[in-house]
Amino acid sequence: MEKCDHLEFQADVTIDRIIKNEGDIKPTAFMCDVRVKCVTCGTPFEFIGPQCGYMFDRPCVDVSAQELRIPIQPKGIKLLPDFTVRAN
């Protein structure tokens, strides 16, 4: 059992603009990536529940479960991307 009570936290948030084609200016989607750790001991926290992956219609986590990937959109603007992410 850890000795730290995990009383202080740091959250790092990154917002990604997803574009369909290289050179495009207008994004097709936005993603919000969140990481949380204890400030005192540096222990990273894991997100419980979301499946692993990268989807534009639901929150997912990376393979470590330490990064939550959340699709977001501007208020009142419905973004429906018509593409998928593939790894080579």
C-alpha positions as CSV (number, residue, x, y, z in Angstrom):
1,M,0.0,0.0,0.0
2,E,1.3,3.5,-0.9
3,K,2.1,5.9,1.9
4,C,0.9,9.0,-0.1
5,D,-2.7,10.1,0.6
6,H,-3.0,11.7,-2.9
7,L,-4.3,15.0,-1.7
8,E,-3.1,17.3,-4.5
9,F,-3.5,16.6,-8.2
10,Q,-2.2,17.9,-11.5
11,A,-4.3,17.6,-14.7
12,D,-2.8,18.0,-18.1
13,V,-5.2,18.7,-20.9
14,T,-4.5,18.8,-24.6
15,I,-7.0,19.8,-27.3
16,D,-6.4,18.4,-30.8
17,R,-8.0,19.7,-34.0
18,I,-8.6,16.8,-36.3
19,I,-8.5,17.6,-40.0
20,K,-9.6,15.3,-42.9
21,N,-6.8,16.0,-45.4
22,E,-3.4,17.5,-45.0
23,G,-3.6,21.2,-45.9
24,D,-7.2,21.6,-44.7
25,I,-7.8,24.5,-42.3
26,K,-11.2,23.7,-41.0
27,P,-11.2,20.8,-38.5
28,T,-13.6,17.9,-38.9
29,A,-13.5,17.0,-35.2
30,F,-11.8,18.0,-31.9
31,M,-10.4,15.7,-29.2
32,C,-9.6,16.5,-25.6
33,D,-6.9,14.3,-24.0
34,V,-6.6,14.4,-20.2
35,R,-3.9,13.0,-17.9
36,V,-4.0,13.2,-14.0
37,K,-1.3,12.6,-11.5
38,C,-0.6,13.1,-7.8
39,V,1.5,16.2,-7.2
40,T,3.1,14.9,-4.1
41,C,4.4,11.5,-5.2
42,G,3.9,11.7,-9.0
43,T,1.7,8.6,-9.3
44,P,-0.3,8.7,-12.5
45,F,-4.1,8.0,-12.2
46,E,-5.9,5.6,-14.5
47,F,-9.3,6.2,-16.0
48,I,-11.8,3.4,-15.2
49,G,-14.5,2.3,-17.6
50,P,-13.8,3.6,-21.2
51,Q,-12.5,1.0,-23.6
52,C,-9.1,1.4,-25.2
53,G,-8.9,3.1,-28.6
54,Y,-9.4,6.4,-30.4
55,M,-13.0,7.0,-31.4
56,F,-14.9,10.2,-32.5
57,D,-18.2,9.3,-30.9
58,R,-17.3,8.2,-27.4
59,P,-14.6,8.6,-24.7
60,C,-11.7,6.1,-24.8
61,V,-8.4,5.6,-23.1
62,D,-4.9,4.8,-24.3
63,V,-3.3,1.4,-23.7
64,S,-2.1,2.5,-20.2
65,A,-5.6,3.8,-19.2
66,Q,-3.7,7.0,-18.0
67,E,-5.0,9.2,-20.8
68,L,-8.7,9.8,-21.4
69,R,-9.5,10.7,-25.0
70,I,-12.8,12.6,-25.2
71,P,-14.4,13.8,-28.4
72,I,-15.6,17.4,-28.0
73,Q,-17.3,20.0,-30.3
74,P,-18.2,23.7,-30.2
75,K,-21.6,24.4,-28.6
76,G,-24.3,24.2,-31.1
77,I,-22.2,22.8,-33.9
78,K,-22.6,19.1,-34.7
79,L,-19.5,17.5,-36.1
80,L,-19.8,14.1,-37.7
81,P,-16.5,13.0,-39.1
82,D,-16.7,10.6,-42.0
83,F,-13.3,8.9,-41.6
84,T,-11.5,6.5,-39.3
85,V,-8.0,6.5,-37.8
86,R,-5.8,3.6,-39.0
87,A,-2.3,2.7,-37.8
88,N,0.2,1.6,-40.4
